[in-house]
Amino acid sequence: MSRERADAEFATRDASRDGLTGPGPDDRDRPRGRRSSEGVRVDPEAEASHPERRATISALVKHEPGVLAEVAGLVSRRRFDIDSLTVGPTTNPETARMTLTIEEPEPGVRQVEKQLEKLVPVISVRELGRDAVRRELAVLKVHDDRPAAVESVAEMFDCRVLDAEPGTVTVEATGSSAEIDRAIEAFQRFSVRELTRTGTAALARGTEWTTDAEEERYERPRIDAASSHTTAPKAPTTDD
C-alpha cells in the first residue's frame, strides 16, 4: 500500500471516529444570494418578499449630551437607509423626542426598533401609524428677476415669504413631506439657489400617546389619582 493511500484511509477513519462524516466540499450545496457590504449572506427569497417602505419611528430618549451622536453612530454602523432624523424637547425637561424617517423592508424596520431599544439613553420606541400627524419645514432661497412671480407660486402652495431682495426671494414651506416635495418642484421653474429642510416631526393622532413611556408617565398617575378619590361610606352616627 502506498504512503498516500494509507494516509487517506487513516484520515477517513479518524474523521469517522470524530463524527466528521459528510459530503466533501465539492458535494455540498452552495449558498444562494448576494452578500451585504458587511459580508453577511442575504436570502434572496426574504429580500424579494419584503419591498422597501417608508416608516416613521418615534423614540423617547433621555435629554442628555451624546444621545444624538449615539443614535447617529448606530445608524451609520448598521447602514440603515435613513431619510431624516430630528430631535427636540418634550413636555418633560428630562426627555427629548427623536423622529426617524427610514426607507427599509419590513425586517429592516423591525431591526431599527430593536437596535434603538438596546441603547441605554433610549426610553421607549414606537413606529407611528399612517394616520399620525407629520409636519416638515423647508426654507428656499429663490433667485429670479420676477419677485411677483415667485411670490405668486409661494401663495399657491401656502408658503410664507421670509425675505425679498432684488433678484432673490426667501420662502418658507410647511406641510407633509409630499407637500414639501411638490412646493420645491414648483419653485424649480426659477433658480433655487439654496435649500434646507428640517426633516419630519410627528406625533400620534388624537388621544393616542406617541410612545408607551409617555402613556405610563401621564395616564397611570391620573387613573390612580381618580381611584384614590372615591368616597368611602360614612359611618353611622348615634344620637345622644
RAZIQUI-V712764 format. One record per helix or strand of 2 or more residues. SS is the DSSP state (helix for helix, strand for strand). FROM is the first residue (numbers start at 1). TO is the last residue. Records with the same first field share a line. If there is no record, write none. Layout:
SS: FROM-TO / FROM-TO
//
This chain:
helix: 3-17 / 25-27 / 44-48 / 67-78 / 106-118 / 147-156 / 177-187 / 212-228
strand: 53-62 / 82-89 / 95-104 / 122-127 / 133-143 / 160-165 / 168-175 / 191-197 / 201-203
//
